[in-house]
Amino acid sequence: ATGRTGSLAYAALAARAGAAPLSTRALVRNATKAREVLGCGACTAAEGVFVGDVTGELPQEAFDGVDALIVATSSAPRQLPNGTWSYPKGGSPEDVDFRGTLNQVAAAARSQVDRIVLISSMGTTQPDSFLDLLGGGHVLMYKLAAEAHLMAAAAASSLSYTIIKPSGLTDGAPGTSELVVGHEDDFGAHKCGEPGPQGCISVARGDVAAMAGAPPGD
């Protein structure tokens, strides 16, 4: 919950405008960073902040009694001095986007969580794209595999789910742009009135975070 999108979702849920605050929990890798990003005090389980790594064993108590889970974890490549890109050891798309999501879905199932919201990405059905080839990580392929796993898990249980597939995320102000909805990796050029095939290629992280925390049906 200390990433750029997850932290926004946590803050939005903890202090909803015009509504009572929700009992919100956060799964973080580092309590020190959580204090800096989330503004928690001791950042302990007593405050609803749990330390764990999605690529390994997760604290089951973080999921017990939870109604809904937002999965906002994502791998991030680093640019090397020679200009190429690489993922850190243990932080590849396979580790984080795929196995990390599987671990969270499994933990949620054990605690009988009702609903999972997965923030994935647009472009997952377009193989060998720039993002897929970046650092040799095939991040979009692994995000698609995680989506398929979540759908299969839901089909075999009473779990409900929402998969949000945003285009390029920006740190721009939320609530200032028209949001365009498409399907099957349609980037919406014909809907945005922009020339060329790119169409609607960006969305504010704050808008994605707000959508992730919205009640079903809103």
C-alpha positions in Angstrom: 0.0 0.0 0.0 3.0 2.3 -0.1 3.2 2.4 -3.9 2.1 5.4 -5.9 -1.4 4.0 -6.7 -1.9 1.9 -3.7 -1.2 4.7 -1.3 -3.8 6.9 -3.0 -6.4 4.1 -2.7 -5.6 3.6 1.0 -5.9 7.4 1.7 -9.2 7.6 -0.3 -10.7 4.7 1.6 -9.6 5.9 5.0 -11.1 9.4 4.5 -14.0 9.2 2.1 -15.5 12.6 1.4 -19.1 12.8 2.5 -19.1 9.4 4.0 -18.0 7.6 7.2 -14.4 6.4 7.0 -14.0 2.7 6.3 -11.9 0.4 8.5 -9.0 0.2 6.2 -5.9 -2.1 6.3 -2.6 -1.9 4.5 -0.1 -4.6 3.5 3.4 -3.1 3.3 6.9 -4.4 2.9 8.5 -1.8 5.2 7.0 -0.1 8.2 9.4 2.8 8.0 8.3 3.6 4.5 4.7 3.2 5.6 5.2 5.9 8.2 6.5 8.2 5.5 3.9 7.5 2.9 0.7 6.5 4.8 1.1 8.7 7.8 0.5 6.0 10.3 1.9 6.1 13.8 3.8 3.0 14.8 2.4 1.3 11.7 1.6 -1.9 13.5 -1.3 -4.4 13.2 -3.1 -2.5 15.9 -3.4 0.3 13.3 -4.3 -2.0 10.5 -0.9 -2.0 9.0 0.7 -5.4 8.3 4.2 -6.1 7.1 4.7 -8.8 4.5 6.0 -9.5 1.0 3.5 -10.6 -1.6 6.2 -12.8 -3.3 6.5 -14.8 -0.1 4.6 -15.8 3.0 1.8 -13.3 3.9 0.4 -12.5 7.3 -2.9 -14.2 7.3 -4.3 -12.0 10.0 -4.1 -9.1 7.5 -6.9 -10.8 5.5 -9.1 -12.2 8.3 -12.4 -10.3 8.6 -11.8 -8.4 5.4 -14.7 -7.7 3.0 -12.8 -6.5 0.0 -9.2 -6.6 -1.2 -7.5 -4.2 -3.6 -4.5 -5.6 -5.3 -2.3 -2.7 -6.5 1.1 -4.4 -6.5 3.2 -4.1 -9.6 6.8 -4.7 -10.6 9.0 -1.8 -11.6 12.1 -2.0 -13.9 15.2 0.1 -13.2 17.3 1.8 -15.9 21.0 0.7 -15.8 23.9 3.1 -16.5 24.2 1.7 -20.0 20.6 2.7 -20.8 19.1 -0.8 -20.7 16.4 -1.8 -18.2 16.4 -4.6 -15.7 14.2 -5.9 -12.9 15.7 -6.3 -9.4 16.2 -9.9 -8.1 12.9 -11.1 -6.7 11.1 -8.2 -8.2 10.4 -9.4 -11.7 6.9 -9.4 -13.3 6.7 -13.2 -12.7 7.6 -12.7 -9.0 5.4 -9.7 -8.3 2.6 -9.3 -10.9 1.9 -13.0 -11.2 3.0 -15.0 -8.1 2.4 -12.0 -5.9 -1.2 -11.7 -7.1 -1.7 -15.5 -6.8 -0.5 -15.3 -3.2 -2.9 -12.5 -2.3 -5.8 -14.3 -4.0 -5.0 -17.5 -2.1 -4.8 -15.6 1.2 -8.1 -13.8 0.5 -9.7 -17.1 -0.3 -8.6 -18.6 3.0 -10.1 -15.7 4.9 -13.3 -15.8 2.8 -12.9 -12.3 1.5 -16.0 -11.4 -0.6 -14.5 -9.3 -3.3 -11.1 -8.6 -5.0 -10.3 -5.5 -7.1 -7.2 -6.1 -9.3 -5.5 -3.1 -10.8 -3.9 -4.6 -13.9 -3.0 -2.8 -17.2 -4.2 -2.1 -20.6 -2.4 -3.8 -23.5 -2.2 -7.3 -21.9 -3.5 -8.9 -25.1 -0.9 -7.3 -27.3 2.3 -9.5 -27.2 5.8 -8.2 -27.6 4.8 -4.6 -26.9 7.3 -2.0 -25.6 6.3 -2.6 -22.0 6.4 -6.4 -22.5 9.9 -6.3 -23.9 11.2 -3.8 -21.4 13.9 -5.5 -19.3 12.9 -8.9 -20.8 10.2 -9.1 -18.1 7.0 -9.7 -20.2 5.1 -7.8 -17.6 1.9 -7.6 -19.5 1.9 -11.3 -20.2 2.2 -12.0 -16.4 -0.5 -9.5 -15.6 -2.8 -11.3 -18.0 -2.0 -14.6 -16.4 -2.8 -13.1 -13.0 -6.2 -11.9 -14.4 -7.0 -15.3 -15.7 -6.1 -16.9 -12.3 -8.4 -14.5 -10.5 -11.3 -15.2 -12.9 -10.8 -18.9 -12.5 -10.7 -18.6 -8.7 -13.9 -16.6 -8.7 -15.6 -19.1 -11.0 -14.8 -21.9 -8.5 -16.1 -20.0 -5.5 -18.5 -17.2 -4.4 -15.8 -14.6 -4.8 -16.7 -11.6 -6.9 -14.0 -9.5 -8.6 -13.3 -6.4 -10.7 -10.3 -6.0 -13.0 -9.3 -2.4 -13.8 -7.1 -2.1 -16.8 -5.9 1.5 -17.0 -3.7 3.0 -19.7 -0.5 4.9 -18.8 -0.6 6.1 -15.2 0.3 9.7 -14.5 0.6 11.8 -11.3 -1.8 14.4 -12.6 -4.7 15.8 -10.6 -7.6 13.4 -10.4 -11.1 14.4 -11.4 -10.0 16.8 -14.1 -10.3 14.6 -17.2 -13.0 12.7 -18.9 -12.7 9.0 -18.3 -13.2 6.8 -21.4 -14.1 3.1 -21.1 -13.0 0.6 -23.7 -12.7 -3.2 -24.1 -10.3 -5.6 -25.6 -7.4 -3.2 -25.5 -9.2 -0.6 -27.6 -7.2 2.6 -26.8 -10.3 4.7 -27.7 -8.8 6.9 -30.5 -12.3 7.2 -32.0 -13.8 8.2 -28.7 -11.2 10.8 -27.6 -11.2 12.7 -30.9 -7.4 12.4 -31.0 -5.7 11.5 -34.3 -3.7 8.3 -34.8 -4.0 4.9 -33.1 -2.9 6.0 -29.6 -6.1 7.6 -28.4 -6.6 7.8 -24.7 -3.1 6.7 -23.5 -3.0 8.1 -20.0 -5.1 8.4 -16.8 -4.4 9.9 -13.4 -3.4 7.5 -10.7 -5.9 9.2 -8.4 -8.8 8.4 -10.7 -7.7 4.7 -10.8 -7.5 4.7 -7.0 -10.9 6.2 -6.7 -12.4 3.6 -9.1 -10.7 0.8 -7.2 -12.3 1.9 -3.9 -15.8 2.6 -5.3 -18.6 0.4 -4.1 -19.8 -2.2 -6.6 -22.3 -0.7 -9.0 -21.1 2.9 -8.7 
